[in-house]
């Protein structure tokens, strides 16, 4: 694939092509065009045969229905391409974040792999809790007295010495527990030494792991996230997704615009036979068509009068397609058949335009190129993640 196809696009170009699609969707070209209407046109309409009126109306309504279908396709394609692009970027960021983490925190990653629930949680300490100190004082006093009384009954000197020492140790513990009890009364943190020690050990595990990771990053030059992004081919992947998005959107706009212009030609070939006041609202015009179709009117004046009267009692539908689908099956079939014929003819005409075909072919080649690049980069990134994940097994020290 030559460089001519592999054109990289910036984020500004991504935003620009999206804005262009939004502006195109709101363009006036999608509406019935303005046109002149004078006495000559009125006479022409009055002299037109009923079959000609019905045919022109059917072709006009079918062409406008085809335009609305085309516009919906544009909106759906824009939404689909944009959602795909945003999802791809989000997935890339997610994978990059994982790669950076594995390279900057191998010890923590190893710990989490061995402990899926993460770091142990510190226990909540009630610094006003006097229960431990109270019972500690009571038990120490009991042990002190019990050991002291037992000395008299000791069978030998050695046991007597042990009992004396145990009694003295218990006596030392009594004032310590009393102090802890008093401190707990006032809520001092030192009143719960055992709970504080437990939490300190928990914090030390995390501190030691993070310190080990910091030393690893410094020794292996893993602090530079820009370098890690380059290793992971992140910029290249983003470029590939941008290229695919811009080219796909350009292809959609080129094809849609070419088809729209053909629809406009068809609309212009039929709309000029009827008064502008009646053609600006296609739901209204469809009801006029129904009057001729059902044989309730033989001329334009009668048909529009009947429609005006019906609209006073029954509001127009919210869209042309909804208005059409409220009619009988025969009417729907007649419009659908005319629309399909017009759409097929327009697609054939667009395909025959060499300039459009060449442009679309170029964009298709570019889309395929960026797709291949994405596939290649995805394989590389998958391998890098697997290697980084496999390496953390060497850091399971905790």
Buried (B, 14 or more C-beta within 10 A) or exposed (E): EEEEBBBEBEEEBBEBBBEEBEEBBEEEEBEBEEEEBEEEBEEEBEEBEEEEBBBBBBBBBBBBBBBBBBBEBBEEBBEEBBEBBEEBBEEBEEBBEBBBBBBBBBBBBBBBEEEEEEBBEBEEBEBEBBEBBBEBBEBBBEBBEEBBEBBEEBEEEEEBEBBBEBBEEBBEBBEBBBBBBEBBEEEBEEBBEEBBEBBEEBEEBBEBBEEBBBEBBEEEEBEEEEEBBEBBBBEBBBBBBBBBBBBBBBBBBBBBBBBBBBBBEBBBEBBBBBEBEBBEBBBBBBBBBBBBBEEEBEBBEEBBEBBEEBBEEEEBBEEBBEBBEBBEEEBBEBBEEBBEEBBEEBBEBBEEBEEBBEBBEBBBBBBBBBBEBBEBBBEEBEEBBEEBBEBBEEBEEB
